[in-house]
């Protein structure tokens, strides 16, 4: 990532292969300079947002964010009131409120440490506008030689709806999950964090009716026990800030221009990255019969299926809806006053209608208005290359850069075989050699085998010509086929070894994944990855 360019130019980023490895780009020693550059750029934003300079809107937005985050966090965790001074750096990260892997959790601890080093405030956004696709966790079990993975539910299965609307359906299932998970993984991991972590989830579930919130709050409490100092707030709360309503109304008032720049930025990303899929990194915004798709989600609490938001201008107002019956209007024109529209949008929320940002606009608002530095994982950093282009084109301002980081932690399974893909390649090469060079594996002394080998060597030694090429090739091939009975015992051994290698590689693939939830790992290994001293609690 360059610090000097108008956009954040990403290197090719890959998760660390080695266990315990970390990726932080740019390096931590550059973060102070990065914060200063971003803060200076944001303070200089002179783009007009409905009569308010973007820099002024950003100052209001971060003050509202910190108030909302502190108010939300102190309801379940004792945290100091944040410094609201304009010069205080605000550092942000975000993820769905789920049981993610240690590489994602690593971001939260780095977020806390960077805020400490740079005398700032750290805020983690729980992206609850995303949908919860499954209420179960993949838990490995079995043995190191013959592992299995089971999907262990922590709540009943329901339809796919946003985390914001997903309540707890089966409390008994939720309460019992910690013991079931610990028992399932016990043959492989003796002391997973889930034993001490899950009582926090159960405690939060007694106070909170939302599944994602009780998981996220318990995880946040665990971070506090290990010394991390951050605030947390759901994205749904961010989408209820006055500054957010103002910003959203401005985007909707200029939707035709936003729509054009959005789709062009996505197209450029696909071209630069040689991406053929029309679904990646995000689908294009659609248009139909005067309606333009906006980069937002919409639903009603009585029917929380997340749908795309569409809009069209009608005189002095803009009509918004899902084109399935949910529809409302705002008093909004491209060059008109935003104040009434922002107020109307806030009132609409009180009727149960939810308008939420999609991924690109979520981080666009966060990077432009909410903080001085955003911490991304590899996936988020990839799609935010599109956000960089969109910021440049729509707002015409210097793009604030972000930090990309992740880590790799594998389960500490004892007795895991050391077989590697190189062993499989070596085995494959030996089997191939039996077909094309069987003489290398046959001991001399058998008259028939010696004769066939002699004939083959004579043909190999004979220079190839146009006249003898076909005969020469067929003779060598015939000799190889005739020699196969002499190498058949070795072939059987190699075939058996091939199956053993395949089984061992499968076991390593199952148990060597970096994607298992953080709570399935031992606390000691997690502390080491997060650089948390063992005596910090």
Buried (B, 14 or more C-beta within 10 A) or exposed (E): BEEEEEBBEBEEBEBBEEBEBBBBBBEBEBBEEBBEBBBEBBEEBEBEBBEBBBBEBBBBBBBBBBBBBBEBBEEBBEBEEBBEEEEBBBBBBBBBBBBBBBBBBBBBBBBBBBBEEBEBBBBBBBBBBBBBEEBBBBBBBBEBEEBEBBEBBBBEEEEEBBBBBBEBEBEEBBBBBBEBBBEBBEBBBEBBBBBBBBEBBBBBBEEBEBBBBBBBBBBBBBBBBBBBBBBBBBBBBBBBBBBBBBBBBBBBBBBEEBBBBBBBBBBBBBEEEEBEEEEBBBBBBEBEEEBBBBBBBBBBEEBBBBBBBBBBBEEEBBBBBBBEEBEBBBBBBEEBEBBEBBBBBBEBBEEEBBBBBBBBBBBBBBBBBBBBBBBBBBBBBBBBBBBBBBBBBBBEBBBBBBBBBBBBBBBBBEEBBEBEEEBBEEBEEBBEBBBEEBBEBBEEEEEEBEEBBEBBEEBEEEEEEEEEEEEBEEBBBBBBEBBEEBBEEBBEEBEEBBEBBEBBBEBBEBBBBBEBBBBBBBBEBBBBBBEBEEEEE
